[in-house]
Amino acid sequence: MFFKKIKYIPILLIILIVFFFVFLAVNFDSRRSIFTKLLVVHDFYRIKTITSDLQNRNFPAAAKKLNNYIKFSKKISNDKNYMMTGIYEATKLAASRATTQEDYNYLENIFKQLIDIDNRVYKPHVWYARALSDNDIGKSLDHLKIAIEISPSESDAYREILRISQNTKDPKLASKYCVVYYSSLLGGNLPMHFDTLFGSFNNNKFAIKLVNKSNKFTENYLPASTSLNKNQLYEFLPTEVIDSDGFNLYFSPLVGLKINLKKIYYHSDNKIFELNIGDITVTSKSSFIEDSNDTVSVFLIPKINETIRIRHKNFQSIKKIGILMDIKKMSIANNNLCRR
Amino acid sequence: MKKNFKFSLLGIASLFLLLITIFSINVLKKDFKYAHQSFVSYQDSFNWFSYHLKTKIIKIIIDLKVNNKIGLTAKNLYINNNSIKELLDKTPSSTKKWKQGFYLNEDNSVDNIEIRLKGDNPGNWFFEKKHWRIKKKKDELINRQRDFEYTPFEFQTYLSGKIANSIGLISPSLKLIELFINEESQGTYIESENLNESFLRREKIMPINLYKGEQILAETIIELENNLFNSPGALKKIAYFNQVDVNDKSDLIYLFKLFQLSQNNNVKYSELLDIINLDYWSKFSAYQILTQNFHNDSSHNFRLLSDPWSGYFTPIVHDPLINIDTNNSKIDLDKSSNEMFLLLNKDSSFQNLKLEFINSILNSKLIENEIINLVKIEDKIKISEGRDIENLSADFSIIKLFLSLFTGKYETNRLIMERKIFIKEYLSHISNLKKFLHLKPSANWYKIDHGFEIYVNKEIPISNLKLNFSGEKPNWLAIDLNENKKIDLNEVKIYPGSDQKFVIPYRFYANRIVFSDKTIDLLKPKLKTVATRFRFITDKSILPTSIKYENPFSKKIYELRYKKLSAFPFFKNNQPVDINSKQLVNIKTNPIVFDKIIEVNKTLIINQETIIKSGTTFNIAKGKNIIFKKKVIALGTKDKPIIFKKKSDAEWGTIALQGDSTNNSIFRNVIFDGGSGGQLNNIKYTGALSIHNTKNIELTNINMSNNKDFDDMLHIVYAKNIKIDSINIEDSFMDAIDIDMSNNIEIKNAKIKNSGNDAIDLMESDVIITDSNLNNSKDKAISVGENSFLILNNSILFKNNIGIATKDNSFAFILHTDLSKNNISFNNYLKNWRYGDGGVTKVYKSKLENNKKVKIDKKSTIQFLNSTINNEYIEKSIISKKNDTNHLSILNNNNYDLIEGILKNKGINLVGESNYFGSNL
């Protein structure tokens, strides 16, 4: 009896499989949901398998898995397809663990393949340049120049150039790129999974929000653009006449920035109130703060949404605010190498 | 029997299962490709099962009764079905691979083409109506166009694109067609141009850098700043300025840096305004408000021209649409699609230009006319939509299906109804916009110690203030721009008119403040108008009793309410706008005067009107330039010419007239000795004397010599109405005179000899040359190239390598001219494939030395009329390798009477004697 019935099991299985396919073909919402989840699981699996190799600092094995990942992706489509994000994240993880030249060399081919897939991504050029730097400095510098053209303000490429110039004892090279680094304004980094306060991490945007007496945040955020490396009076008109006890400054810096806060001016119809650093208190979410004679310096940590809180006595009927400050990039090498 | 039946049933069931499995697997594969395979692709879930079922049924019904009615203009493309499969095989890369196809011309001839799918959105490829792109062969262009794009017709897109075309924005021209692929109608499509160098040339724009930015969907660059105004790495070139490296983005970086710096610095902001043509950008913004098309934002649909000749950065309308939010009737005149517009919208002169454009477009009924044009072809659209599978299947119903079995046709009015509703909503938006502009502006005034204040609130400005005084009247009044209670140098006193009434001819706008009310909005901040005050000082503190003002758009007059308002002082870029000059009040300046000896040790950029006195000599240091940005009157005399010369042995750079503020400049009796060329910020100068983007210029009695390093002695680009009389150029390094993209250029009494390349080189220009001697040019005496038009009258071309070369869709009419001892007299040919044709020359009553010195290619034609060749009289002769009817009609249309009329209109004398051949110089 049992054996008589068991012969129907394959038929049942086939019918079930067919039913499953038909179900997925017809029920488009479920299909989309299942596909999406499967792909997420696939990417997670790939990254997880590489993680275990990286924990053991087994870069050859990690490189092999990354290579398989890329090969698999090419079976679907030769250029940039949906797997690119996963491959990039997995490579980024591997590159972040690489310390020695040997580590980078194991990953060299992966970096090259990433550039072949999309040569407009910043990081692979820096990683590839790092890997090449032991035997082809010229080519390495070429890739670093490309990286700088892609995102001129990001520091990784400059840091790599400084490392090369330090090793090759080439102060001219270091100085040349130090000048470019400190004066570069453009470029930014858009995190893969969330926006920052200003879309990306960048050095040219910040915002102010006035805080009034009752500490209710009624005033709007007033965005502004930074002018790097100079004393700049930033002027703001509030959207309504306001009493102020202080303000918050918001930044999402791309690299380490130093803000030298010097003076604050409040304008009412009949009077201008001038505040020195002795008249204010300053705190922050994660930055570090240092006083000097006439300046409060705030050291912003890169790639963090930052709030700087400045408070003082109350001023009434304010129609304009001026903040005198100097925003500059922090050094990425000492002056002996990085002569400007 | 029973067993057979059982087996048959089993077989049928298995076959059914197999078929349904294959179908289901195909659906799964397609959906995976559609929604998951492309990089950063987000698609809503889609019911392919139902879609395929409906489209298959509709196809069968369409095939049952063929509808041969003539709809929109048909475009027939042919592509092998296997090629279509290959295009969809490994998306997204496979969609970009060109396949062989065919194109049916209007005369029923067939051309080979390359064809592929268009765009990065999988939605463009996987449905019945696909987005196509074709590329014709270089020698089979249609109206100088090689690349064509075909996208499914959307009324909003088409209307928006047509509005952009009509108001003069740079945008691809659109054509409504019915697309047939392999003889099967695909329904209604929009045929449009591809943005590339050919597009630029057709738009009369030099071959320059055209940048594309798409930090979205498949084109997203991982972890890169997506605000394109801060991200040069995210932009790529789709057309190139060929004098710099393909990867060079220095122009873009210059713009972006300047943009950043100008946010806190007025000098930099003025520099920014110099390079963006405020007129054009305000017109672009007006278009955005009118069409509610804001999806050319900071991260996508970003197309920007960088023109090193005009010096302007110019946005192009790409992927137009009309996006009316019917749930929100609030009019926002300050909506800014990207950061540049956000900055400009704070500027009162930009606001003024923008609102003027909106008002004039609304008054012109341009939009209504575009809608009427579309309604006129509604019947044709309906016929073509009747063959549109997607249109029909989107309105699928069983009842219609049942009826179609009897009638043999399946019809829907879905799109027609949608269009009607849309037109109604859009016209309502247009009407609301007009009402909004014509609202009574919100404004007050109030007396203060030394004068009075006016307050402006909301978006609509106030204009033409009329002050009434009851007793004694002040002698003057002034706007206290810096509120320091006294008249400063830049503050203009306003005096009463001849009727003793005070009218203040300015417009006053409320401040626009950039703000975000939530942190999430810091990504895309908005603008808010706030009550803004303007203070006036009056003579002897005499105050008016009442003030009237005007809405500048409705022209209605109101009286200002007397009431104090808590208002903000006007912010830096929100100064009152002069109604007459449309400039801010405080930028009026006196002319600068140059006299005697001027030492130029650094580049001079002159932003004031300039007078150069006779006898003035400029000693210019190596590589330094003098750039005039305002009108110049340089009146030398024969005895005391004005001289621009080298300070040392080394060549100076350029003397340039840059921009339309130099209109009406005059240079008489001027010597230019030893220039070269140069670059200033984003502007390239290839001439010792450079005339860029200006009009109505007079150059008389000019001597030029000894230039080096750069292409031209005199370079004229984007110019109009230039009169050059008596110019002598000797030993130019390359071309003596180079004229690009310019109209109505007259050259008279020119003597040009020993040019290193051409004596006169034309590109996309129309030029009359008369009474001139062009001798000993190393290349051509005159190169009539790239869609140019030349009349050459009464001139001598002697001992040049080539006398006249007419090329690339150009036409030259030569009359009463001697061509002697040139290696080649005439050479007509196709050089640049983008123009699709060779040159046509008509030679009338002229003298040639030897007929063997005439060369043409198979795309060109030369006609001789009443001329002598080697002393032999030729009454009429046409030299052509194939009788091109188009060339014959060009020759017939440009007859002697027409040319004589053109010349006489310009006061140019023709050689009187009717039997005289050649020049009488």
Interface residues (C-beta under 8 A of the other chain):
Chain A: I14 I15 I17 V18 F21 V22 L24 A25 V26 F28 D29 R31 R32 S33 F35 T36 L39 I76 S77 N78 D79 K80 N81 Y82 M84 T85 Y88 D118 R120 V121 Y122 K123 E149 I150 S151 P152 L185 L186 G187 G188 N189 L190 P191 M192 D195 L197 F198 G199 S200 N202 N204 K205 A207 N220 Y221 L222 P223 A224 S225 S227 Q232 Y234 E235 L237 P238 T239 E240 V241 Y250 S317 K319 K320
Chain B: L17 I20 T21 F23 S24 I25 V27 L28 D31 F32 A35 H36 Q37 S38 F39 V40 S41 S45 F46 N47 W48 F49 K90 T91 P92 S93 S94 A218 I221 I222 E223 L224 E225 N226 N227 N230 S231 P232 G233 A234 K236 N247 K249 I253 F256 K257 Q260 L261 Q263 N264 N265 N511 I513 V514 F515 S516 D517 K518 T519 D521 L522 L523 P525 K528 V530 S566 F568 P569 F571 K572
